[in-house]
């Protein structure tokens, strides 16, 4: 079956604070509209500095309560395989910045198993795949839910989730979730979604800021290979948007910048 993806759009804001604010505002508007119609929404969160800043903006946003959070399910594109109470856990950041500030059922939060959950790394990946399968999108033929929004950070090396350049994990398409060992970025053990899951999302929103991200952004827009620049291969079914600050956008040709979105 052929795949059809929307073209990438670049939205530029002055600095990282304005980027996070812009993403949070659009995030809440999108979810408020969907839940107002009584529809479930599945969202995939990300870690990293910009992921945390977006969550902080969401948790304190004046329109935070316009969303019916009972209809929203949260997932993660990747997680560090560390103890549950570790500050390195993306889940821990999400609770502190967002979940502790909204009225959301505990069962709507789907964390990736931690290293102290009594299972090893491979079993953690398999357990998360089973959890995703509980909400499988049968209509789309996927053994996972269709994310209305997949929020992704982008590393200076072009990595997304825990899919790093020139690593075997980025080539895996027959599984929803895989274990990562010897990660080039600490901690060394992680669990990550695979490319098919990320690219089945309705909207992929990549969030990046800083001059050190300019090269990765340029390569992602230039159509570099997914193997070498994973961010280049991240594409939503309806929208693919890169929210960036002016420093990261320094090398982006003006014609690629969306001044209206």
C-alpha angles and dihedrals in degrees: 000000000000119000122223122194134181119248117261116263124199120213115190126202128178099253144349093276092055090045092054091046092051093049092047092051094050091043092056094043091052094048094042091055093047097045092043085064089052095249126141118244125204116199130186115211130202137211131223132083096300093043089056092047092052090050090049090053091048093050093053100034118126090226093051093110094050087085122081094227092188086075096049124090120195126210135166130238089213143350138200111247096234133119117300095249095047116124087226092068114106086209092060092053091049092053094049096045103034121358095055088057101049137061101248127149113247090232090063091066113082111190124186109247116269127230091256094054091099096255133094128246097269092047090051090056091048092048092053091049088054091049091051089049091059086070097036117162098232092177090060091041093241128138089219137051121275107248114224087204128018108191114201135181119211124220125219086254091054097255123149126196102341093317103120129189118278094002127129094242093071091059096053112108103154096072134053097215133026138184119244122209129184091016112196086229119054137284092056099213120065144151120227142179115243129240097264091057094047093046094049089068117111091227129022112196115188115195122197139155138178137057090268089068096054095092093048090049092050092051092046091054094043092061099252117179117280090230093059098033110024092188089064090064098047107108133160123219093236107014137013111188131175112203107199141163125239093261093056091044095054093111098039114113111241092239091064094055117096106217095180106049 
